[in-house]
Amino acid sequence: MAMQFLSDNAASVHPKLWEAMRAADAPQAPYDNDALSLALDEAFSALFGRPCTAIWTATGTSANCLALAAMVPPHGGVLCHREAHIETDECGAPGFYTHGAKLILLEGEGAQIAPETIDAAVTAIRKDVHQVQPQAVSVTQASEYGRAYRPAEMAALAAAAGKHGLSLHVDGARFANAVAFLGCTAWEACQGAAALSFGCVKNGGMSAEALVLFDQELADVVRLRRKRAGHLQSKGRFMAAQVLAMLEDDLWLANARHANMAAKELAKAAADRLLHPVEANEVFLKTTAAEREALYAQGFSFYDWGPDAARLVTAWNSRAEHVAALARALAAL
């Protein structure tokens, strides 16, 4: 069996989530009216220390795109990084869900954007009917290269968006890993956001994400859009059960800390090969094709990241012996 560093999406489901789903397999009201789905708002309001609405979805793509569709009209635009997941890995879903809204691509080191980049992009757009007017900013926490926005940076991004009348969406596919690294509160890691896609599948879930909405008007729109998009599952209690189990006793943070520690061990072994600081559970490093083949031959699975790089991803269930073996192999390259 290959030693798995391909993706945290490939990790197994945490036993506590299996237990929660099994316990949910009992007659209840369908759709959103079961006790578990109704409990999400209170659970997330407690986590973030402020009132919010939490809606389960089946995928991170649907969470991201339902949020953006509620924020942005078909003639509007979304400012995001050129390497944001919504641009590079969602097959045009944002445009599909928004019925045509444009992604306005920004630059920034480590797949992160800065407040001044938002200012410059908005300023460059004429305020007339001939150009797409931005309506929202979307950032990823942690970014596509595993970089975490510090609380002060997130606050500055929210302020920059707000100055221009833009809503802020946070793609939190690896939000738990960012919070575990930062050691801050959940709200500090996404402060100022109107919506957060709270990732679970990459962190030990099976088939559930949570879309957390800090704006009730957005929540009302998202519920209708979720149904229209075919994502309102009649037995949604199984998804709610996964999300609630993830929050119980801070399992979401414990899982992320384990993954982050494993990535840190690999980063130490990779040394000057690192392409980005390791702040979550992704390790990007310089490698030749021959070096990658040598690692594959030793039983390690991971993604090539272009001709001269590799991406290694750790997970909540990364085995200590596998991490140690890969660390030794990296050090020996």
C-alpha beads as a LAMMPS data file, in Angstrom:
LAMMPS data file: protein, C-alpha beads

333 atoms
332 bonds

1 atom types
1 bond types

-500.0 500.0 xlo xhi
-500.0 500.0 ylo yhi
-500.0 500.0 zlo zhi

Masses

1 110.0

Atoms # bond

1 1 1 0.000 0.000 0.000
2 1 1 1.278 3.470 -0.893
3 1 1 2.146 5.850 1.907
4 1 1 -0.472 8.516 1.345
5 1 1 0.517 12.172 0.911
6 1 1 -1.584 12.795 -2.166
7 1 1 -4.385 14.841 -0.593
8 1 1 -6.254 15.243 2.673
9 1 1 -9.360 14.502 0.581
10 1 1 -8.059 10.922 0.401
11 1 1 -7.909 10.500 4.180
12 1 1 -10.293 8.127 5.890
13 1 1 -13.410 9.280 7.738
14 1 1 -12.859 9.918 11.431
15 1 1 -14.487 7.199 13.605
16 1 1 -16.423 9.779 15.615
17 1 1 -18.113 10.952 12.450
18 1 1 -19.076 7.416 11.506
19 1 1 -20.580 7.031 14.991
20 1 1 -22.495 10.289 14.612
21 1 1 -23.912 9.252 11.245
22 1 1 -24.944 5.874 12.605
23 1 1 -26.718 7.565 15.511
24 1 1 -28.513 9.824 13.026
25 1 1 -29.981 6.835 11.176
26 1 1 -33.362 7.133 12.823
27 1 1 -36.736 8.466 11.629
28 1 1 -36.674 12.264 11.677
29 1 1 -38.195 15.152 9.762
30 1 1 -36.637 15.421 6.303
31 1 1 -34.674 18.223 4.674
32 1 1 -33.660 20.995 7.086
33 1 1 -36.234 20.270 9.755
34 1 1 -34.438 17.515 11.666
35 1 1 -32.994 18.256 15.079
36 1 1 -29.381 17.966 13.903
37 1 1 -29.739 20.457 11.056
38 1 1 -31.586 22.850 13.346
39 1 1 -28.726 22.640 15.867
40 1 1 -26.104 23.968 13.445
41 1 1 -26.906 27.643 13.922
42 1 1 -26.432 27.488 17.687
43 1 1 -23.268 25.395 17.427
44 1 1 -21.563 27.761 14.996
45 1 1 -22.807 30.873 16.778
46 1 1 -21.069 29.551 19.897
47 1 1 -17.906 28.768 17.947
48 1 1 -17.672 32.216 16.382
49 1 1 -19.018 34.162 19.345
50 1 1 -21.707 35.905 17.295
51 1 1 -25.054 35.062 15.684
52 1 1 -24.759 33.231 12.390
53 1 1 -26.589 30.775 10.189
54 1 1 -24.917 27.495 9.219
55 1 1 -26.123 25.487 6.254
56 1 1 -24.793 22.074 5.335
57 1 1 -23.658 21.374 1.791
58 1 1 -22.172 18.317 0.163
59 1 1 -19.049 19.879 -1.347
60 1 1 -16.687 22.787 -0.919
61 1 1 -17.432 23.902 -4.464
62 1 1 -21.146 24.171 -3.720
63 1 1 -20.449 26.038 -0.471
64 1 1 -18.195 28.545 -2.233
65 1 1 -20.503 29.058 -5.182
66 1 1 -23.757 29.285 -3.241
67 1 1 -22.184 32.017 -1.122
68 1 1 -20.900 33.937 -4.149
69 1 1 -24.198 33.564 -6.001
70 1 1 -26.000 35.164 -3.061
71 1 1 -23.523 38.070 -3.033
72 1 1 -22.951 38.767 -6.711
73 1 1 -25.399 39.429 -9.575
74 1 1 -24.796 37.969 -13.042
75 1 1 -23.343 41.269 -14.256
76 1 1 -20.977 41.602 -11.274
77 1 1 -17.498 40.404 -10.437
78 1 1 -15.529 38.640 -7.707
79 1 1 -11.987 39.689 -6.868
80 1 1 -9.818 36.651 -6.098
81 1 1 -6.265 35.425 -6.457
82 1 1 -5.191 34.067 -9.822
83 1 1 -4.573 30.668 -8.185
84 1 1 -7.705 30.607 -6.033
85 1 1 -9.564 27.313 -6.005
86 1 1 -12.666 28.993 -7.442
87 1 1 -10.573 29.948 -10.490
88 1 1 -8.348 26.913 -11.044
89 1 1 -10.245 23.896 -9.706
90 1 1 -14.009 24.390 -9.881
91 1 1 -14.622 23.940 -13.616
92 1 1 -16.390 27.283 -14.037
93 1 1 -18.853 26.571 -11.221
94 1 1 -18.792 30.162 -9.881
95 1 1 -19.952 31.442 -13.277
96 1 1 -22.560 28.677 -13.473
97 1 1 -24.032 29.374 -10.028
98 1 1 -23.961 33.161 -10.437
99 1 1 -25.327 32.956 -14.008
100 1 1 -22.334 34.699 -15.480
101 1 1 -20.493 36.760 -12.875
102 1 1 -16.821 37.269 -13.680
103 1 1 -13.800 36.311 -11.589
104 1 1 -11.397 39.268 -11.565
105 1 1 -7.958 37.791 -10.986
106 1 1 -5.334 39.336 -8.690
107 1 1 -1.685 38.598 -8.011
108 1 1 0.000 37.979 -4.674
109 1 1 2.745 35.876 -3.133
110 1 1 1.744 32.494 -1.765
111 1 1 -1.704 32.723 -3.394
112 1 1 -2.620 35.514 -0.974
113 1 1 -3.905 38.961 -1.828
114 1 1 -3.259 42.236 -0.025
115 1 1 -5.533 45.214 0.736
116 1 1 -3.601 47.465 -1.622
117 1 1 -4.144 44.930 -4.421
118 1 1 -7.886 45.189 -3.850
119 1 1 -7.655 48.994 -3.897
120 1 1 -5.674 49.005 -7.127
121 1 1 -8.017 46.577 -8.875
122 1 1 -11.164 48.488 -7.935
123 1 1 -9.625 51.840 -8.826
124 1 1 -8.674 50.576 -12.289
125 1 1 -12.274 49.681 -13.148
126 1 1 -14.301 52.482 -14.717
127 1 1 -17.657 53.104 -13.074
128 1 1 -19.730 52.700 -16.199
129 1 1 -21.850 50.060 -17.879
130 1 1 -19.026 48.876 -20.108
131 1 1 -16.972 47.204 -17.372
132 1 1 -17.793 44.530 -14.838
133 1 1 -18.248 46.054 -11.406
134 1 1 -16.869 43.981 -8.491
135 1 1 -19.319 43.003 -5.778
136 1 1 -17.264 40.668 -3.591
137 1 1 -13.782 39.562 -2.583
138 1 1 -12.983 35.880 -2.064
139 1 1 -9.874 34.766 -0.162
140 1 1 -8.725 31.314 0.904
141 1 1 -7.770 30.563 4.523
142 1 1 -5.287 28.824 4.452
143 1 1 -4.313 29.743 0.895
144 1 1 -3.757 27.349 -1.975
145 1 1 -0.067 27.301 -1.012
146 1 1 -0.786 26.692 2.660
147 1 1 -0.234 30.276 3.816
148 1 1 -2.360 31.579 6.682
149 1 1 -3.698 35.119 6.840
150 1 1 -2.957 36.551 10.288
151 1 1 -5.910 38.096 12.152
152 1 1 -4.625 41.610 11.448
153 1 1 -4.268 40.760 7.764
154 1 1 -7.799 39.381 7.601
155 1 1 -9.139 42.495 9.321
156 1 1 -7.302 44.680 6.813
157 1 1 -8.729 42.710 3.885
158 1 1 -12.241 43.073 5.293
159 1 1 -11.686 46.806 5.735
160 1 1 -10.422 47.165 2.162
161 1 1 -13.412 45.255 0.821
162 1 1 -15.823 47.257 2.945
163 1 1 -14.314 50.565 1.822
164 1 1 -15.363 49.702 -1.715
165 1 1 -18.747 48.262 -0.749
166 1 1 -17.676 44.677 -1.414
167 1 1 -18.702 41.593 0.555
168 1 1 -15.982 39.256 1.819
169 1 1 -16.141 35.503 1.288
170 1 1 -13.623 33.153 2.879
171 1 1 -12.956 29.767 1.301
172 1 1 -12.074 27.759 4.399
173 1 1 -11.398 24.349 2.880
174 1 1 -8.433 24.163 5.289
175 1 1 -9.748 26.712 7.769
176 1 1 -9.085 24.360 10.684
177 1 1 -5.423 24.081 9.713
178 1 1 -5.120 27.866 9.574
179 1 1 -6.710 28.333 12.993
180 1 1 -4.544 25.575 14.481
181 1 1 -1.426 27.288 13.134
182 1 1 -2.451 30.793 14.188
183 1 1 -3.598 29.833 17.675
184 1 1 -6.367 32.423 17.444
185 1 1 -10.149 32.229 17.718
186 1 1 -12.242 31.036 14.815
187 1 1 -13.661 34.524 14.291
188 1 1 -10.245 36.197 14.318
189 1 1 -9.203 33.964 11.417
190 1 1 -12.108 35.145 9.226
191 1 1 -13.183 38.417 10.847
192 1 1 -15.206 40.711 8.646
193 1 1 -16.416 37.894 6.396
194 1 1 -20.023 37.833 5.286
195 1 1 -19.678 34.121 4.507
196 1 1 -17.242 31.318 5.311
197 1 1 -17.034 27.931 3.637
198 1 1 -16.067 25.829 6.674
199 1 1 -14.222 22.753 5.459
200 1 1 -14.885 19.317 6.935
201 1 1 -14.162 16.741 4.229
202 1 1 -10.429 17.508 4.172
203 1 1 -10.366 17.267 7.960
204 1 1 -11.901 13.844 8.557
205 1 1 -15.398 14.277 7.158
206 1 1 -17.093 12.037 4.640
207 1 1 -19.531 14.148 2.630
208 1 1 -20.291 17.380 4.457
209 1 1 -19.154 20.982 4.508
210 1 1 -20.733 23.920 6.322
211 1 1 -21.530 27.291 4.793
212 1 1 -21.469 29.781 7.676
213 1 1 -23.289 33.036 6.975
214 1 1 -22.834 36.060 9.196
215 1 1 -25.428 38.013 7.198
216 1 1 -29.000 36.746 7.666
217 1 1 -30.160 38.187 4.353
218 1 1 -27.560 36.060 2.588
219 1 1 -28.767 33.011 4.505
220 1 1 -32.326 33.471 3.273
221 1 1 -31.110 33.627 -0.335
222 1 1 -28.720 30.685 0.027
223 1 1 -31.431 28.351 1.281
224 1 1 -33.451 28.972 -1.880
225 1 1 -30.415 28.713 -4.150
226 1 1 -29.326 25.462 -2.523
227 1 1 -32.695 23.892 -3.355
228 1 1 -32.674 25.277 -6.895
229 1 1 -29.186 23.871 -7.430
230 1 1 -30.300 20.378 -6.422
231 1 1 -28.273 20.348 -3.198
232 1 1 -31.093 20.121 -0.645
233 1 1 -30.818 16.483 0.369
234 1 1 -33.841 14.969 2.065
235 1 1 -31.659 13.131 4.603
236 1 1 -29.432 16.075 5.325
237 1 1 -29.302 15.009 8.950
238 1 1 -26.370 12.773 7.984
239 1 1 -24.405 15.811 6.856
240 1 1 -25.437 17.825 9.893
241 1 1 -24.325 14.923 12.093
242 1 1 -20.843 15.008 10.568
243 1 1 -20.454 18.745 11.059
244 1 1 -21.694 18.680 14.650
245 1 1 -19.388 15.770 15.479
246 1 1 -16.483 17.743 14.031
247 1 1 -17.242 20.666 16.357
248 1 1 -17.773 18.535 19.463
249 1 1 -14.849 18.776 21.879
250 1 1 -12.946 20.738 19.189
251 1 1 -12.288 17.642 17.099
252 1 1 -11.839 19.946 14.095
253 1 1 -8.841 21.565 15.786
254 1 1 -7.349 18.325 17.097
255 1 1 -7.452 16.815 13.599
256 1 1 -5.876 19.904 12.086
257 1 1 -3.112 20.046 14.687
258 1 1 -2.146 16.463 13.909
259 1 1 -1.967 17.206 10.187
260 1 1 -0.014 20.418 10.774
261 1 1 2.531 18.675 13.007
262 1 1 3.131 16.037 10.348
263 1 1 3.656 18.736 7.713
264 1 1 6.080 20.547 10.000
265 1 1 8.163 17.370 10.325
266 1 1 8.334 17.044 6.538
267 1 1 9.200 20.724 6.174
268 1 1 12.126 20.336 8.544
269 1 1 13.466 17.459 6.470
270 1 1 12.936 19.321 3.188
271 1 1 14.982 22.281 4.452
272 1 1 16.078 24.597 1.623
273 1 1 13.919 22.744 -0.916
274 1 1 10.793 24.484 0.434
275 1 1 9.005 26.743 -2.031
276 1 1 6.665 28.259 0.583
277 1 1 6.653 28.535 4.366
278 1 1 4.702 25.630 5.843
279 1 1 1.863 27.082 7.897
280 1 1 -0.820 24.440 7.465
281 1 1 -0.735 20.882 6.139
282 1 1 0.700 21.360 2.645
283 1 1 4.385 21.141 1.754
284 1 1 5.608 22.424 -1.621
285 1 1 9.199 21.613 -2.481
286 1 1 11.664 21.748 -5.345
287 1 1 12.337 18.346 -6.896
288 1 1 13.551 16.961 -10.169
289 1 1 11.568 14.389 -12.116
290 1 1 14.164 11.774 -11.180
291 1 1 13.858 12.602 -7.485
292 1 1 10.095 12.296 -7.625
293 1 1 10.388 8.942 -9.359
294 1 1 12.737 7.792 -6.593
295 1 1 10.165 8.771 -3.973
296 1 1 7.375 7.013 -5.867
297 1 1 9.517 3.895 -6.042
298 1 1 9.782 3.926 -2.244
299 1 1 5.992 3.799 -1.934
300 1 1 5.082 7.457 -1.389
301 1 1 2.092 8.977 -3.190
302 1 1 1.870 12.725 -3.856
303 1 1 1.206 15.150 -6.686
304 1 1 3.752 16.471 -9.137
305 1 1 3.404 20.260 -9.046
306 1 1 4.773 21.252 -12.408
307 1 1 8.074 20.039 -13.864
308 1 1 10.267 21.006 -10.913
309 1 1 8.100 20.703 -7.813
310 1 1 6.029 18.367 -5.678
311 1 1 3.119 18.875 -3.293
312 1 1 2.875 16.775 -0.158
313 1 1 -0.308 16.916 1.920
314 1 1 -0.687 15.515 5.410
315 1 1 -3.987 14.667 7.071
316 1 1 -5.658 14.005 10.402
317 1 1 -4.729 10.326 10.098
318 1 1 -1.188 10.619 8.744
319 1 1 0.704 7.747 10.345
320 1 1 3.790 8.671 12.327
321 1 1 5.866 5.924 10.738
322 1 1 4.907 7.068 7.228
323 1 1 5.744 10.677 8.028
324 1 1 9.092 9.645 9.519
325 1 1 9.878 7.488 6.483
326 1 1 9.126 10.313 4.073
327 1 1 11.146 12.757 6.161
328 1 1 14.136 10.429 5.934
329 1 1 13.647 10.011 2.206
330 1 1 13.493 13.787 1.677
331 1 1 16.581 14.372 3.753
332 1 1 18.418 11.769 1.698
333 1 1 17.602 13.242 -1.723

Bonds

1 1 1 2
2 1 2 3
3 1 3 4
4 1 4 5
5 1 5 6
6 1 6 7
7 1 7 8
8 1 8 9
9 1 9 10
10 1 10 11
11 1 11 12
12 1 12 13
13 1 13 14
14 1 14 15
15 1 15 16
16 1 16 17
17 1 17 18
18 1 18 19
19 1 19 20
20 1 20 21
21 1 21 22
22 1 22 23
23 1 23 24
24 1 24 25
25 1 25 26
26 1 26 27
27 1 27 28
28 1 28 29
29 1 29 30
30 1 30 31
31 1 31 32
32 1 32 33
33 1 33 34
34 1 34 35
35 1 35 36
36 1 36 37
37 1 37 38
38 1 38 39
39 1 39 40
40 1 40 41
41 1 41 42
42 1 42 43
43 1 43 44
44 1 44 45
45 1 45 46
46 1 46 47
47 1 47 48
48 1 48 49
49 1 49 50
50 1 50 51
51 1 51 52
52 1 52 53
53 1 53 54
54 1 54 55
55 1 55 56
56 1 56 57
57 1 57 58
58 1 58 59
59 1 59 60
60 1 60 61
61 1 61 62
62 1 62 63
63 1 63 64
64 1 64 65
65 1 65 66
66 1 66 67
67 1 67 68
68 1 68 69
69 1 69 70
70 1 70 71
71 1 71 72
72 1 72 73
73 1 73 74
74 1 74 75
75 1 75 76
76 1 76 77
77 1 77 78
78 1 78 79
79 1 79 80
80 1 80 81
81 1 81 82
82 1 82 83
83 1 83 84
84 1 84 85
85 1 85 86
86 1 86 87
87 1 87 88
88 1 88 89
89 1 89 90
90 1 90 91
91 1 91 92
92 1 92 93
93 1 93 94
94 1 94 95
95 1 95 96
96 1 96 97
97 1 97 98
98 1 98 99
99 1 99 100
100 1 100 101
101 1 101 102
102 1 102 103
103 1 103 104
104 1 104 105
105 1 105 106
106 1 106 107
107 1 107 108
108 1 108 109
109 1 109 110
110 1 110 111
111 1 111 112
112 1 112 113
113 1 113 114
114 1 114 115
115 1 115 116
116 1 116 117
117 1 117 118
118 1 118 119
119 1 119 120
120 1 120 121
121 1 121 122
122 1 122 123
123 1 123 124
124 1 124 125
125 1 125 126
126 1 126 127
127 1 127 128
128 1 128 129
129 1 129 130
130 1 130 131
131 1 131 132
132 1 132 133
133 1 133 134
134 1 134 135
135 1 135 136
136 1 136 137
137 1 137 138
138 1 138 139
139 1 139 140
140 1 140 141
141 1 141 142
142 1 142 143
143 1 143 144
144 1 144 145
145 1 145 146
146 1 146 147
147 1 147 148
148 1 148 149
149 1 149 150
150 1 150 151
151 1 151 152
152 1 152 153
153 1 153 154
154 1 154 155
155 1 155 156
156 1 156 157
157 1 157 158
158 1 158 159
159 1 159 160
160 1 160 161
161 1 161 162
162 1 162 163
163 1 163 164
164 1 164 165
165 1 165 166
166 1 166 167
167 1 167 168
168 1 168 169
169 1 169 170
170 1 170 171
171 1 171 172
172 1 172 173
173 1 173 174
174 1 174 175
175 1 175 176
176 1 176 177
177 1 177 178
178 1 178 179
179 1 179 180
180 1 180 181
181 1 181 182
182 1 182 183
183 1 183 184
184 1 184 185
185 1 185 186
186 1 186 187
187 1 187 188
188 1 188 189
189 1 189 190
190 1 190 191
191 1 191 192
192 1 192 193
193 1 193 194
194 1 194 195
195 1 195 196
196 1 196 197
197 1 197 198
198 1 198 199
199 1 199 200
200 1 200 201
201 1 201 202
202 1 202 203
203 1 203 204
204 1 204 205
205 1 205 206
206 1 206 207
207 1 207 208
208 1 208 209
209 1 209 210
210 1 210 211
211 1 211 212
212 1 212 213
213 1 213 214
214 1 214 215
215 1 215 216
216 1 216 217
217 1 217 218
218 1 218 219
219 1 219 220
220 1 220 221
221 1 221 222
222 1 222 223
223 1 223 224
224 1 224 225
225 1 225 226
226 1 226 227
227 1 227 228
228 1 228 229
229 1 229 230
230 1 230 231
231 1 231 232
232 1 232 233
233 1 233 234
234 1 234 235
235 1 235 236
236 1 236 237
237 1 237 238
238 1 238 239
239 1 239 240
240 1 240 241
241 1 241 242
242 1 242 243
243 1 243 244
244 1 244 245
245 1 245 246
246 1 246 247
247 1 247 248
248 1 248 249
249 1 249 250
250 1 250 251
251 1 251 252
252 1 252 253
253 1 253 254
254 1 254 255
255 1 255 256
256 1 256 257
257 1 257 258
258 1 258 259
259 1 259 260
260 1 260 261
261 1 261 262
262 1 262 263
263 1 263 264
264 1 264 265
265 1 265 266
266 1 266 267
267 1 267 268
268 1 268 269
269 1 269 270
270 1 270 271
271 1 271 272
272 1 272 273
273 1 273 274
274 1 274 275
275 1 275 276
276 1 276 277
277 1 277 278
278 1 278 279
279 1 279 280
280 1 280 281
281 1 281 282
282 1 282 283
283 1 283 284
284 1 284 285
285 1 285 286
286 1 286 287
287 1 287 288
288 1 288 289
289 1 289 290
290 1 290 291
291 1 291 292
292 1 292 293
293 1 293 294
294 1 294 295
295 1 295 296
296 1 296 297
297 1 297 298
298 1 298 299
299 1 299 300
300 1 300 301
301 1 301 302
302 1 302 303
303 1 303 304
304 1 304 305
305 1 305 306
306 1 306 307
307 1 307 308
308 1 308 309
309 1 309 310
310 1 310 311
311 1 311 312
312 1 312 313
313 1 313 314
314 1 314 315
315 1 315 316
316 1 316 317
317 1 317 318
318 1 318 319
319 1 319 320
320 1 320 321
321 1 321 322
322 1 322 323
323 1 323 324
324 1 324 325
325 1 325 326
326 1 326 327
327 1 327 328
328 1 328 329
329 1 329 330
330 1 330 331
331 1 331 332
332 1 332 333
